[in-house]
Amino acid sequence: MHRDFKIKRGIYLVQPPHELDIHNFYDFQELRYSVAERTCSFLWRRSKRNGVPASLPASATIEFRGVTEFRFRPREPKMPFSEDDCVRNFGYWTDENWAEDSVMICNDPQTSHTECLNAIDFMSGALVIVQADSAHATIVP
């Protein structure tokens, strides 16, 4: 799959010259999945919490194109709703037993594991898994 960005250490969206901490400085806003267009997009906005630099870009969107697989694991019911907007990890997912039902944090999945899917895991326990032809980031100043 072609990407025009990288994910570093599971929480940094890197698209030069930007390296955005989507765990600490951005709040997840929405997920849009279009069956007809085969796209899935994720939107983050700069958090309004104290300590978040106002100089950071206002928002970031990641759009997956040519989606061939979409999965959603629901949030943990006992978690506070305030945890729905916070990314825990952005990485890869596989159904293989060795992965122990978790999101792998790495630059790219090993080439021998072509069944790895993109995965975004949230602090609330929700998990979105996407397989697509490409992924594109748009960062808005």
N, C-alpha and C positions, 0 to 999 in steps of 0.2 A: 504494500500500500504506500502510495506517495503522500508525504506530509510536507507542508511548507513551514513547519515549526517543529520544535522539540519539546519534550517534557523532561525536566531535570529534577532528580530526587523526588519525583512523584507529586510535587506541588508547584514547580516553576514552569510557567509557559514562556518558552524562549523563542522569540522571533526578532533577530537583530534589527534595531539596537535595543530592543526591550527584553527584559527578564522579569516577568510579573509573578509575584507570590500569590497565587490564587487561593491559597489556604488562609493566609493571615490578613491580606489587604483587599480581597475581593469577596463579594457576596454573590452566590449563585442566584440567578433571577428566574430563568426559564429554560425549558426543554421543549423543542418543537420537532415533531416527527411527522414527515409527510410520506405517506405510502405512495401516493400518486407520483411525487417527484423523486422518491427514493433518497430523501435527505433527512438528516437529523442534526439539529443545531443546539448549541449550549451557549447561554449568555451570562456573563459575569459583569457586575458593576463595582466600581471602586467603593469600598465600604465607607460609611459616614462615621464609623467609630473613632474615638480619640486615638491619636497616635498614627493614623494612616496618612501618609504624606499626600497633600493636595496636588503635588506635582506629578503624581502617577497618572497614566492614561485613565480616562473616564470609564472605558469598558473594553471587554474582549469577547469575541464570539469565535467559537470553533464550529465549523460546519463539516459534517461528513457527507460525502457525495457518493452516489452509487451504492447505497446501503443494501446489503444482502442479508443481514441478520440484525435483529434488534431484540434485546432482552431487558427486562426491568425486574429487579428484586425489590420488594417493598421495604419501607423503613421499619425500624423496630418500634412497635406501638408505645413502649414505655419511655422512649427518648423524647426530650422536649423538642417542640417544633423549631426552636431557635437553632437546632443542629442541621436542619434541612438545607441551609444555604452554604454550608461549609464543606469543601472538598477535603477528604482524608487522604486519598491517593488517586493519582491518574496513572494508569499503567496498562498492564495486559492481563488477560484472563484466559484460562484454558480449562477444559473439562477433565483433563487428565488427573489421575489420583495423586501424582507426585506434587501437584500444586496445592493440595489440601484446601480447596475451595477458597482461595484468597487471591487478591490482586498482586501481581508481580510488578515490582518497581525496577525498571531497567531502561537503558536507552532505546533498545529495540529487542523484540523477542528473538531468541536463538533461531537461526535460519532452519534448523531441523524441526522446529515447532511451528509449522506454518498454520496450525489451527488456533494460534493465539489471537484473541480478539481484543479490541480496545476496551478499557474498563475505567469508569469513573465511580469511585467509592466515596460516599458521603458520611459525615460524622453521625448522621441519624441511622446509619445502617443501610440506607437505600443504595442500590448499585445499578448502574446503567452499563450495558454491554453492547458494543456496536462493531459490526464488521462492514467495511466499506471499501470502495476502490481508492478513495482519496480523502484527505482531511485538510482543511484550510482555515487559518486563523486570520481574523480581522481585529486589529487593535485601533481603538478610536481615542485620539488625544483628549 
